[in-house]
Amino acid sequence: MACSRLSLVRPSRPIMPFFRVLGSSTVLLVLLALSALLAGSGAGAQNNNCRPLAANTPTTGSLANLSGSYLLLVYASTGPQAGRIAGGTLDLTTAAAQLRRNGTWYVGSASIDLKRVGAGYAGSLLSRDPATPGVSIEVGGPTHKTGTMVFGSVRSKGANGSHAVPTTRGDLVEVSARGFRGFWRSTALNGASAAGYFCATRY
């Protein structure tokens, strides 16, 4: 998968033992620093091997084992911040049985500035509360192959079913053992919208 070669943010295999010696907290700081450098460099996502999929690309891969830690790149193709990129981290864990029965298979948190790409949400992305997670992945479809990543710990809808808070959702299109990528879209309460693509790579 193309986004698995995020050379600027994903440590290569030979240095992983060194990262383990440093400890998880130090590794996270290093990764966040690299992500901030990438986001502030003005480099396009394509230059860092996170490339958009064709619009008609069929969904591939299994959603059965997405728990883990990822480096996350989000690129804006349309909207007020078109052409900008945000980088950060994403952590996912398997949701409780009741949530899974209702379609939410994974919950977690993200450390990323989505406002850089014009994406809106309500609440916090850092929430690790399983009842109000910063990020969740909802799985649907008759064969459980449709995955949607939802950002923000506050989610509510009006009486007519429309979203009562800004929302950002990402469709998982290509999934592999090394991560996943797809397209995201964001809608504000005033009707403004933004969209683009993203890559999440395990580390």
C-alpha positions as CSV (number, residue, x, y, z in Angstrom):
1,M,0.0,0.0,0.0
2,A,1.4,3.3,-1.0
3,C,0.9,5.1,2.3
4,S,2.9,2.4,4.1
5,R,6.1,4.1,3.0
6,L,5.7,7.4,4.9
7,S,9.4,7.8,5.2
8,L,9.4,11.1,7.1
9,V,7.2,9.9,9.9
10,R,7.3,6.1,10.0
11,P,10.5,4.7,11.5
12,S,12.1,2.0,9.4
13,R,12.5,-1.4,10.8
14,P,16.3,-1.2,11.6
15,I,15.8,1.6,14.1
16,M,12.7,0.2,15.9
17,P,14.9,-1.6,18.5
18,F,16.4,1.8,19.4
19,F,12.9,3.2,19.8
20,R,12.0,0.4,22.2
21,V,15.0,1.3,24.3
22,L,13.9,4.9,24.5
23,G,10.5,4.0,26.0
24,S,7.0,4.5,24.7
25,S,6.7,8.1,26.0
26,T,9.9,9.2,24.3
27,V,8.9,7.5,21.1
28,L,5.6,9.4,21.1
29,L,7.3,12.7,21.6
30,V,9.7,12.0,18.7
31,L,6.8,10.9,16.4
32,L,4.8,14.0,17.3
33,A,7.8,16.2,16.6
34,L,8.3,14.6,13.3
35,S,4.6,15.0,12.4
36,A,4.6,18.7,13.4
37,L,7.7,19.2,11.3
38,L,6.0,17.5,8.3
39,A,2.8,19.5,8.8
40,G,4.6,22.8,9.0
41,S,6.9,22.1,6.1
42,G,4.3,22.8,3.4
43,A,5.1,19.5,1.7
44,G,2.3,17.8,0.0
45,A,1.1,14.4,1.2
46,Q,2.0,13.0,-2.2
47,N,5.7,13.9,-1.5
48,N,5.5,11.7,1.6
49,N,4.1,8.7,-0.1
50,C,0.5,9.3,1.1
51,R,-1.3,9.3,-2.2
52,P,-5.0,9.6,-2.9
53,L,-6.9,6.6,-4.2
54,A,-9.0,6.8,-7.4
55,A,-12.6,7.8,-6.7
56,N,-13.9,4.5,-7.9
57,T,-11.4,2.3,-5.9
58,P,-13.3,-0.7,-4.4
59,T,-13.0,-1.3,-0.7
60,T,-10.3,-3.9,0.1
61,G,-8.9,-5.6,3.2
62,S,-10.3,-6.8,6.5
63,L,-11.5,-4.6,9.3
64,A,-11.1,-7.4,11.9
65,N,-7.8,-6.2,13.4
66,L,-7.4,-2.5,13.5
67,S,-6.4,-2.0,17.1
68,G,-3.0,-0.4,17.6
69,S,-1.1,2.9,17.2
70,Y,-0.8,4.7,13.9
71,L,0.9,7.7,12.3
72,L,-1.9,9.7,10.7
73,L,-1.7,12.1,7.7
74,V,-4.7,14.1,6.6
75,Y,-4.6,16.0,3.4
76,A,-7.2,18.6,2.3
77,S,-8.2,18.5,-1.4
78,T,-11.1,21.0,-1.1
79,G,-12.4,23.6,1.3
80,P,-10.8,26.7,2.9
81,Q,-7.5,24.9,3.7
82,A,-7.2,23.0,0.4
83,G,-3.6,21.9,-0.2
84,R,-2.6,21.8,3.5
85,I,-1.6,18.7,5.4
86,A,-2.0,17.7,9.1
87,G,0.1,15.0,10.8
88,G,-0.3,13.3,14.1
89,T,-1.0,10.0,15.9
90,L,-4.0,7.7,16.2
91,D,-4.6,5.0,18.8
92,L,-7.4,2.4,18.5
93,T,-8.6,-0.3,20.8
94,T,-11.4,-2.9,20.3
95,A,-14.7,-1.6,21.5
96,A,-16.8,-3.3,24.2
97,A,-19.2,-6.1,23.1
98,Q,-22.3,-3.9,23.4
99,L,-20.8,-1.2,21.2
100,R,-19.7,-3.7,18.6
101,R,-23.2,-5.1,18.4
102,N,-24.3,-1.5,17.6
103,G,-21.7,-1.2,14.9
104,T,-18.9,0.6,16.7
105,W,-15.9,-1.8,16.4
106,Y,-13.1,0.4,17.6
107,V,-12.7,3.4,19.9
108,G,-9.7,5.6,20.6
109,S,-8.1,9.0,20.5
110,A,-6.0,11.1,18.1
111,S,-3.4,13.8,18.6
112,I,-3.7,15.9,15.4
113,D,-4.7,19.5,14.5
114,L,-7.6,18.8,12.0
115,K,-8.3,22.5,11.8
116,R,-5.2,22.8,9.7
117,V,-7.1,21.1,6.9
118,G,-10.5,22.7,7.5
119,A,-12.0,19.7,9.3
120,G,-14.5,20.4,12.1
121,Y,-15.7,18.3,15.0
122,A,-17.2,18.8,18.5
123,G,-15.7,17.8,21.8
124,S,-12.2,16.4,22.1
125,L,-10.1,14.1,19.9
126,L,-8.0,13.1,22.9
127,S,-10.9,11.6,24.9
128,R,-10.2,7.9,25.9
129,D,-13.6,7.4,27.5
130,P,-15.1,4.4,25.7
131,A,-18.6,6.1,26.0
132,T,-17.4,9.3,24.4
133,P,-14.2,8.5,22.5
134,G,-12.2,11.1,20.5
135,V,-12.2,8.7,17.5
136,S,-14.3,5.7,16.6
137,I,-14.6,3.3,13.7
138,E,-18.1,2.2,12.7
139,V,-18.4,-0.9,10.6
140,G,-21.4,-1.7,8.5
141,G,-22.5,-3.4,5.3
142,P,-23.9,-6.9,4.9
143,T,-20.3,-8.4,5.0
144,H,-18.9,-5.9,7.5
145,K,-16.5,-4.4,4.9
146,T,-17.6,-0.8,5.2
147,G,-15.6,1.2,7.8
148,T,-16.1,4.8,8.7
149,M,-13.8,6.7,11.1
150,V,-15.6,9.4,13.1
151,F,-13.8,12.3,14.8
152,G,-14.9,14.1,18.0
153,S,-16.2,13.0,21.4
154,V,-19.5,14.9,21.1
155,R,-21.9,13.6,18.5
156,S,-25.6,14.5,18.3
157,K,-28.3,14.9,15.7
158,G,-31.3,17.1,15.4
159,A,-34.9,15.9,15.4
160,N,-34.8,15.7,11.6
161,G,-31.7,13.4,11.7
162,S,-29.2,16.1,10.6
163,H,-26.0,16.6,12.6
164,A,-26.3,19.2,15.3
165,V,-22.6,19.6,15.6
166,P,-19.7,19.9,13.1
167,T,-18.7,16.4,11.9
168,T,-15.7,14.8,10.2
169,R,-15.9,11.3,8.9
170,G,-13.4,9.2,7.0
171,D,-14.2,6.2,4.8
172,L,-11.7,3.4,5.0
173,V,-11.1,2.2,1.4
174,E,-7.8,0.3,1.5
175,V,-6.8,-1.7,4.5
176,S,-3.7,-3.9,5.1
177,A,-1.5,-5.2,7.9
178,R,0.5,-2.0,7.8
179,G,-2.5,0.4,8.0
180,F,-5.3,1.9,6.1
181,R,-6.2,4.9,3.9
182,G,-9.2,6.5,2.4
183,F,-11.3,9.7,1.9
184,W,-12.6,12.1,4.6
185,R,-15.3,14.8,4.5
186,S,-16.3,17.5,7.0
187,T,-19.4,19.5,7.3
188,A,-19.9,22.6,9.5
189,L,-23.2,23.8,10.9
190,N,-23.2,26.8,8.4
191,G,-23.0,24.3,5.5
192,A,-19.4,24.9,4.7
193,S,-17.5,21.7,3.8
194,A,-14.1,20.3,3.3
195,A,-12.8,17.0,2.0
196,G,-9.6,15.1,1.2
197,Y,-7.8,11.9,1.8
198,F,-5.8,10.3,4.7
199,C,-3.3,7.6,5.5
200,A,-2.8,5.8,8.8
201,T,0.4,3.7,9.1
202,R,1.2,1.4,12.0
203,Y,4.3,2.1,14.1
